Amino acid sequence: IIDDIQVAKLAEDHFRLIVNASNTDKIKVWLSERVERLERFNCEITDMRYLPDEDDRRIILALQGTNGAEDILQNLTDFDLAELGYFKCAYVNLAIGAKTVRRLIQRTGYTGEDGFEIYLRPDEALAFWRKVTELGAEPAGLQARDSLRLEAGLPLYGHEWLEKGGPMPFEYKYGFALNLNHEGSFKGLYIGKRRAIARSRKSRRALVGIRMLDRIGVPHNRDKVFDDKGNEIGYVTSGVFSPSLNTALGLVCIDKKKANIGRILKIQIAGHD
């Protein structure tokens, strides 16, 4: 897995890929190396661009929260947001300051709650920020996002998604994201499918959520996990303190035979068990 991206279909022949910023160059190289292979599937990539000029530059602001995100954003657009399904996108008119602009929005996010991601030009971001905060939105950073995504059990690139050695989607109930059927047909075809199928047949791991019983600390990436007999059975992929639950949470990759709900595990945190 080289990245966790979003693909927005803007037209029949126009797609936008939203990648993790640190992986931009890697994704460009990966796509460029595979352009010729796609021709045998009657698929041609032309005009592949990355921020070629100032007019194309965008920033993303996420407006999240089941109890308010839609209401706040609806105040700034004449588009009926109730008609926009989850993981759908649309160009809408947005009232930003003294002007109205047409911008792309997506009903997406990484908090486990309903919300939107809004694509703006850099010079529009501050005015939009001020407007939504005036309407009741509260600023939140990545630490808040991380606690929410772990409460929802969402994987993150660099922790659960890894280019080499990390868990695969079928090892943590994300099998719907990886088609392992129709091995010999075009349907469901993707690069790396044969290897994914072979790996799924040998899988011995599972990614599960944990809730800390002791307040000794927060589990960190690669902390060791043990069963109740002291046998090492896996490692932590992510950990965070959850203000909502007033305890530390995490995701661990362990022997799937030990992945029972309610099982007591031990984690070695900073030299403590």
Secondary structure, 3 states (H helix, E strand, C coil): CCCCCEEEEEECCEEEEECCHHHHHHHHHHHHHCHHHHHHHCCCCCCCCCCCCHHHCCEEEEEECCCCHHHHHHCCCCCCHHHCCCCCEEEEEEEECCEEEEEEEECCCCCCCCEEEEEECHHHHHHHHHHHHHCCCCCCCHHHHHHHHHHCCCCCECCCECCCCCCCHHHCCCHHHCCCCCCCCCCCCCCCHHHHHHHHHHCCEEEEEEECCCCCCCCCCCCEEECCCCCEEEEEEEEEEECCCCEEEEEEEEEHHHCCCCCCCEECECCEC
